[in-house]
């Protein structure tokens, strides 16, 4: 499932012209990593993290 979700970004690129990079993790993993630079940067850039 994780690989399929991540592949969707590549699959739809030709249709929308925007690369989507999906990061798949559990809620627990997310809570551990929420203070890491990656999440601070995407939040700063206005990118939605779901």
PDB file of N, CA, C and O in Angstrom:
ATOM      1  N   UNK A   1       0.831  -1.189   0.000  1.00  0.00           N
ATOM      2  CA  UNK A   1       0.000   0.000   0.000  1.00  0.00           C
ATOM      3  C   UNK A   1       0.879   1.257   0.000  1.00  0.00           C
ATOM      4  O   UNK A   1       0.618   2.204  -0.743  1.00  0.00           O
ATOM      5  N   UNK A   2       1.919   1.257   0.838  1.00  0.00           N
ATOM      6  CA  UNK A   2       2.792   2.426   0.928  1.00  0.00           C
ATOM      7  C   UNK A   2       3.418   2.754  -0.428  1.00  0.00           C
ATOM      8  O   UNK A   2       3.443   3.915  -0.835  1.00  0.00           O
ATOM      9  N   UNK A   3       3.919   1.744  -1.122  1.00  0.00           N
ATOM     10  CA  UNK A   3       4.544   1.981  -2.430  1.00  0.00           C
ATOM     11  C   UNK A   3       3.531   2.509  -3.443  1.00  0.00           C
ATOM     12  O   UNK A   3       3.858   3.365  -4.265  1.00  0.00           O
ATOM     13  N   UNK A   4       2.314   2.001  -3.383  1.00  0.00           N
ATOM     14  CA  UNK A   4       1.272   2.454  -4.323  1.00  0.00           C
ATOM     15  C   UNK A   4       0.905   3.916  -4.080  1.00  0.00           C
ATOM     16  O   UNK A   4       0.744   4.688  -5.025  1.00  0.00           O
ATOM     17  N   UNK A   5       0.776   4.285  -2.825  1.00  0.00           N
ATOM     18  CA  UNK A   5       0.454   5.682  -2.505  1.00  0.00           C
ATOM     19  C   UNK A   5       1.564   6.597  -3.006  1.00  0.00           C
ATOM     20  O   UNK A   5       1.292   7.642  -3.596  1.00  0.00           O
ATOM     21  N   UNK A   6       2.818   6.205  -2.772  1.00  0.00           N
ATOM     22  CA  UNK A   6       3.938   7.026  -3.209  1.00  0.00           C
ATOM     23  C   UNK A   6       4.015   7.099  -4.740  1.00  0.00           C
ATOM     24  O   UNK A   6       4.429   8.118  -5.292  1.00  0.00           O
ATOM     25  N   UNK A   7       3.619   6.029  -5.417  1.00  0.00           N
ATOM     26  CA  UNK A   7       3.662   5.992  -6.875  1.00  0.00           C
ATOM     27  C   UNK A   7       2.606   6.881  -7.514  1.00  0.00           C
ATOM     28  O   UNK A   7       2.768   7.295  -8.662  1.00  0.00           O
ATOM     29  N   UNK A   8       1.542   7.180  -6.806  1.00  0.00           N
ATOM     30  CA  UNK A   8       0.469   8.007  -7.364  1.00  0.00           C
ATOM     31  C   UNK A   8       1.008   9.359  -7.827  1.00  0.00           C
ATOM     32  O   UNK A   8       0.594   9.867  -8.869  1.00  0.00           O
ATOM     33  N   UNK A   9       1.920   9.938  -7.068  1.00  0.00           N
ATOM     34  CA  UNK A   9       2.508  11.226  -7.465  1.00  0.00           C
ATOM     35  C   UNK A   9       3.171  11.165  -8.822  1.00  0.00           C
ATOM     36  O   UNK A   9       3.076  12.106  -9.610  1.00  0.00           O
ATOM     37  N   UNK A  10       3.841  10.062  -9.099  1.00  0.00           N
ATOM     38  CA  UNK A  10       4.483   9.891 -10.397  1.00  0.00           C
ATOM     39  C   UNK A  10       3.449   9.615 -11.486  1.00  0.00           C
ATOM     40  O   UNK A  10       3.588  10.087 -12.614  1.00  0.00           O
ATOM     41  N   UNK A  11       2.425   8.858 -11.148  1.00  0.00           N
ATOM     42  CA  UNK A  11       1.411   8.483 -12.131  1.00  0.00           C
ATOM     43  C   UNK A  11       0.616   9.677 -12.641  1.00  0.00           C
ATOM     44  O   UNK A  11       0.255   9.717 -13.817  1.00  0.00           O
ATOM     45  N   UNK A  12       0.340  10.642 -11.785  1.00  0.00           N
ATOM     46  CA  UNK A  12      -0.501  11.767 -12.211  1.00  0.00           C
ATOM     47  C   UNK A  12       0.295  12.953 -12.736  1.00  0.00           C
ATOM     48  O   UNK A  12      -0.299  13.919 -13.214  1.00  0.00           O
ATOM     49  N   UNK A  13       1.618  12.908 -12.661  1.00  0.00           N
ATOM     50  CA  UNK A  13       2.443  14.018 -13.131  1.00  0.00           C
ATOM     51  C   UNK A  13       2.113  14.426 -14.573  1.00  0.00           C
ATOM     52  O   UNK A  13       1.946  15.617 -14.833  1.00  0.00           O
ATOM     53  N   UNK A  14       2.013  13.490 -15.511  1.00  0.00           N
ATOM     54  CA  UNK A  14       1.712  13.909 -16.892  1.00  0.00           C
ATOM     55  C   UNK A  14       0.369  14.630 -17.028  1.00  0.00           C
ATOM     56  O   UNK A  14       0.203  15.479 -17.904  1.00  0.00           O
ATOM     57  N   UNK A  15      -0.579  14.293 -16.168  1.00  0.00           N
ATOM     58  CA  UNK A  15      -1.908  14.900 -16.260  1.00  0.00           C
ATOM     59  C   UNK A  15      -1.964  16.307 -15.692  1.00  0.00           C
ATOM     60  O   UNK A  15      -2.644  17.171 -16.247  1.00  0.00           O
ATOM     61  N   UNK A  16      -1.252  16.551 -14.584  1.00  0.00           N
ATOM     62  CA  UNK A  16      -1.367  17.852 -13.927  1.00  0.00           C
ATOM     63  C   UNK A  16      -0.108  18.702 -14.022  1.00  0.00           C
ATOM     64  O   UNK A  16      -0.151  19.899 -13.739  1.00  0.00           O
ATOM     65  N   UNK A  17       1.012  18.102 -14.415  1.00  0.00           N
ATOM     66  CA  UNK A  17       2.249  18.858 -14.583  1.00  0.00           C
ATOM     67  C   UNK A  17       2.903  19.295 -13.288  1.00  0.00           C
ATOM     68  O   UNK A  17       3.759  20.180 -13.287  1.00  0.00           O
ATOM     69  N   UNK A  18       2.505  18.679 -12.186  1.00  0.00           N
ATOM     70  CA  UNK A  18       3.074  19.007 -10.878  1.00  0.00           C
ATOM     71  C   UNK A  18       3.511  17.703 -10.216  1.00  0.00           C
ATOM     72  O   UNK A  18       2.745  16.743 -10.142  1.00  0.00           O
ATOM     73  N   UNK A  19       4.759  17.686  -9.736  1.00  0.00           N
ATOM     74  CA  UNK A  19       5.254  16.483  -9.064  1.00  0.00           C
ATOM     75  C   UNK A  19       4.754  16.481  -7.625  1.00  0.00           C
ATOM     76  O   UNK A  19       4.916  17.463  -6.902  1.00  0.00           O
ATOM     77  N   UNK A  20       4.156  15.388  -7.222  1.00  0.00           N
ATOM     78  CA  UNK A  20       3.681  15.218  -5.861  1.00  0.00           C
ATOM     79  C   UNK A  20       4.586  14.198  -5.183  1.00  0.00           C
ATOM     80  O   UNK A  20       4.794  13.097  -5.692  1.00  0.00           O
ATOM     81  N   UNK A  21       5.110  14.574  -4.047  1.00  0.00           N
ATOM     82  CA  UNK A  21       5.974  13.673  -3.305  1.00  0.00           C
ATOM     83  C   UNK A  21       5.257  13.276  -2.027  1.00  0.00           C
ATOM     84  O   UNK A  21       5.154  14.066  -1.088  1.00  0.00           O
ATOM     85  N   UNK A  22       4.763  12.050  -1.998  1.00  0.00           N
ATOM     86  CA  UNK A  22       4.019  11.569  -0.834  1.00  0.00           C
ATOM     87  C   UNK A  22       4.971  10.934   0.163  1.00  0.00           C
ATOM     88  O   UNK A  22       5.810  10.112  -0.206  1.00  0.00           O
ATOM     89  N   UNK A  23       4.844  11.308   1.406  1.00  0.00           N
ATOM     90  CA  UNK A  23       5.594  10.696   2.496  1.00  0.00           C
ATOM     91  C   UNK A  23       4.580   9.932   3.330  1.00  0.00           C
ATOM     92  O   UNK A  23       3.709  10.538   3.954  1.00  0.00           O
ATOM     93  N   UNK A  24       4.683   8.625   3.347  1.00  0.00           N
ATOM     94  CA  UNK A  24       3.708   7.779   4.025  1.00  0.00           C
ATOM     95  C   UNK A  24       4.282   7.330   5.364  1.00  0.00           C
ATOM     96  O   UNK A  24       5.370   6.759   5.430  1.00  0.00           O
ATOM     97  N   UNK A  25       3.526   7.602   6.436  1.00  0.00           N
ATOM     98  CA  UNK A  25       3.963   7.187   7.766  1.00  0.00           C
ATOM     99  C   UNK A  25       2.751   7.055   8.670  1.00  0.00           C
ATOM    100  O   UNK A  25       1.671   7.561   8.365  1.00  0.00           O
ATOM    101  N   UNK A  26       2.946   6.376   9.773  1.00  0.00           N
ATOM    102  CA  UNK A  26       1.870   6.249  10.742  1.00  0.00           C
ATOM    103  C   UNK A  26       1.718   7.570  11.502  1.00  0.00           C
ATOM    104  O   UNK A  26       2.594   8.433  11.444  1.00  0.00           O
ATOM    105  N   UNK A  27       0.614   7.714  12.205  1.00  0.00           N
ATOM    106  CA  UNK A  27       0.412   8.906  13.022  1.00  0.00           C
ATOM    107  C   UNK A  27       1.488   8.993  14.104  1.00  0.00           C
ATOM    108  O   UNK A  27       1.958  10.083  14.432  1.00  0.00           O
ATOM    109  N   UNK A  28       1.871   7.859  14.648  1.00  0.00           N
ATOM    110  CA  UNK A  28       2.915   7.837  15.679  1.00  0.00           C
ATOM    111  C   UNK A  28       4.252   8.329  15.107  1.00  0.00           C
ATOM    112  O   UNK A  28       4.943   9.129  15.739  1.00  0.00           O
ATOM    113  N   UNK A  29       4.608   7.854  13.925  1.00  0.00           N
ATOM    114  CA  UNK A  29       5.842   8.319  13.277  1.00  0.00           C
ATOM    115  C   UNK A  29       5.777   9.822  13.019  1.00  0.00           C
ATOM    116  O   UNK A  29       6.759  10.536  13.220  1.00  0.00           O
ATOM    117  N   UNK A  30       4.627  10.293  12.579  1.00  0.00           N
ATOM    118  CA  UNK A  30       4.443  11.719  12.311  1.00  0.00           C
ATOM    119  C   UNK A  30       4.656  12.540  13.575  1.00  0.00           C
ATOM    120  O   UNK A  30       5.345  13.560  13.543  1.00  0.00           O
ATOM    121  N   UNK A  31       4.073  12.106  14.682  1.00  0.00           N
ATOM    122  CA  UNK A  31       4.191  12.856  15.929  1.00  0.00           C
ATOM    123  C   UNK A  31       5.641  12.908  16.411  1.00  0.00           C
ATOM    124  O   UNK A  31       6.061  13.906  16.997  1.00  0.00           O
ATOM    125  N   UNK A  32       6.397  11.857  16.174  1.00  0.00           N
ATOM    126  CA  UNK A  32       7.808  11.846  16.557  1.00  0.00           C
ATOM    127  C   UNK A  32       8.597  12.822  15.685  1.00  0.00           C
ATOM    128  O   UNK A  32       9.519  13.479  16.167  1.00  0.00           O
ATOM    129  N   UNK A  33       8.240  12.917  14.414  1.00  0.00           N
ATOM    130  CA  UNK A  33       9.015  13.714  13.468  1.00  0.00           C
ATOM    131  C   UNK A  33       8.517  15.141  13.289  1.00  0.00           C
ATOM    132  O   UNK A  33       9.130  15.908  12.545  1.00  0.00           O
ATOM    133  N   UNK A  34       7.437  15.518  13.940  1.00  0.00           N
ATOM    134  CA  UNK A  34       6.800  16.808  13.678  1.00  0.00           C
ATOM    135  C   UNK A  34       7.725  18.004  13.917  1.00  0.00           C
ATOM    136  O   UNK A  34       7.551  19.046  13.284  1.00  0.00           O
ATOM    137  N   UNK A  35       8.683  17.876  14.799  1.00  0.00           N
ATOM    138  CA  UNK A  35       9.600  18.984  15.056  1.00  0.00           C
ATOM    139  C   UNK A  35      10.841  18.950  14.174  1.00  0.00           C
ATOM    140  O   UNK A  35      11.697  19.825  14.298  1.00  0.00           O
ATOM    141  N   UNK A  36      10.962  17.971  13.292  1.00  0.00           N
ATOM    142  CA  UNK A  36      12.126  17.888  12.425  1.00  0.00           C
ATOM    143  C   UNK A  36      12.068  18.984  11.363  1.00  0.00           C
ATOM    144  O   UNK A  36      10.996  19.507  11.060  1.00  0.00           O
ATOM    145  N   UNK A  37      13.195  19.317  10.816  1.00  0.00           N
ATOM    146  CA  UNK A  37      13.307  20.395   9.830  1.00  0.00           C
ATOM    147  C   UNK A  37      12.375  20.199   8.637  1.00  0.00           C
ATOM    148  O   UNK A  37      11.812  21.173   8.138  1.00  0.00           O
ATOM    149  N   UNK A  38      12.198  18.975   8.172  1.00  0.00           N
ATOM    150  CA  UNK A  38      11.336  18.731   7.015  1.00  0.00           C
ATOM    151  C   UNK A  38       9.943  19.294   7.237  1.00  0.00           C
ATOM    152  O   UNK A  38       9.420  20.016   6.387  1.00  0.00           O
ATOM    153  N   UNK A  39       9.341  18.969   8.367  1.00  0.00           N
ATOM    154  CA  UNK A  39       7.987  19.424   8.632  1.00  0.00           C
ATOM    155  C   UNK A  39       7.926  20.919   8.892  1.00  0.00           C
ATOM    156  O   UNK A  39       6.957  21.572   8.505  1.00  0.00           O
ATOM    157  N   UNK A  40       8.938  21.469   9.537  1.00  0.00           N
ATOM    158  CA  UNK A  40       8.967  22.923   9.730  1.00  0.00           C
ATOM    159  C   UNK A  40       9.051  23.622   8.389  1.00  0.00           C
ATOM    160  O   UNK A  40       8.383  24.633   8.175  1.00  0.00           O
ATOM    161  N   UNK A  41       9.863  23.097   7.480  1.00  0.00           N
ATOM    162  CA  UNK A  41      10.033  23.741   6.179  1.00  0.00           C
ATOM    163  C   UNK A  41       8.773  23.655   5.330  1.00  0.00           C
ATOM    164  O   UNK A  41       8.373  24.652   4.729  1.00  0.00           O
ATOM    165  N   UNK A  42       8.134  22.482   5.264  1.00  0.00           N
ATOM    166  CA  UNK A  42       6.929  22.388   4.445  1.00  0.00           C
ATOM    167  C   UNK A  42       5.807  23.233   5.036  1.00  0.00           C
ATOM    168  O   UNK A  42       4.992  23.781   4.294  1.00  0.00           O
ATOM    169  N   UNK A  43       5.755  23.343   6.341  1.00  0.00           N
ATOM    170  CA  UNK A  43       4.750  24.208   6.960  1.00  0.00           C
ATOM    171  C   UNK A  43       5.030  25.661   6.633  1.00  0.00           C
ATOM    172  O   UNK A  43       4.108  26.423   6.342  1.00  0.00           O
ATOM    173  N   UNK A  44       6.285  26.048   6.678  1.00  0.00           N
ATOM    174  CA  UNK A  44       6.693  27.414   6.345  1.00  0.00           C
ATOM    175  C   UNK A  44       6.337  27.748   4.891  1.00  0.00           C
ATOM    176  O   UNK A  44       5.916  28.862   4.581  1.00  0.00           O
ATOM    177  N   UNK A  45       6.512  26.769   4.016  1.00  0.00           N
ATOM    178  CA  UNK A  45       6.245  26.973   2.587  1.00  0.00           C
ATOM    179  C   UNK A  45       4.762  26.898   2.264  1.00  0.00           C
ATOM    180  O   UNK A  45       4.367  27.113   1.119  1.00  0.00           O
ATOM    181  N   UNK A  46       3.938  26.597   3.258  1.00  0.00           N
ATOM    182  CA  UNK A  46       2.496  26.544   3.037  1.00  0.00           C
ATOM    183  C   UNK A  46       2.033  25.251   2.401  1.00  0.00           C
ATOM    184  O   UNK A  46       0.976  25.215   1.771  1.00  0.00           O
ATOM    185  N   UNK A  47       2.801  24.198   2.555  1.00  0.00           N
ATOM    186  CA  UNK A  47       2.442  22.917   1.985  1.00  0.00           C
ATOM    187  C   UNK A  47       1.635  22.120   3.016  1.00  0.00           C
ATOM    188  O   UNK A  47       2.007  22.048   4.187  1.00  0.00           O
ATOM    189  N   UNK A  48       0.552  21.538   2.575  1.00  0.00           N
ATOM    190  CA  UNK A  48      -0.309  20.779   3.465  1.00  0.00           C
ATOM    191  C   UNK A  48       0.325  19.463   3.855  1.00  0.00           C
ATOM    192  O   UNK A  48       0.820  18.724   3.004  1.00  0.00           O
ATOM    193  N   UNK A  49       0.309  19.176   5.128  1.00  0.00           N
ATOM    194  CA  UNK A  49       0.790  17.893   5.656  1.00  0.00           C
ATOM    195  C   UNK A  49      -0.423  17.208   6.264  1.00  0.00           C
ATOM    196  O   UNK A  49      -1.002  17.688   7.238  1.00  0.00           O
ATOM    197  N   UNK A  50      -0.797  16.075   5.674  1.00  0.00           N
ATOM    198  CA  UNK A  50      -1.966  15.335   6.164  1.00  0.00           C
ATOM    199  C   UNK A  50      -1.530  14.058   6.818  1.00  0.00           C
ATOM    200  O   UNK A  50      -2.366  13.292   7.296  1.00  0.00           O
TER     201      UNK A  50
END
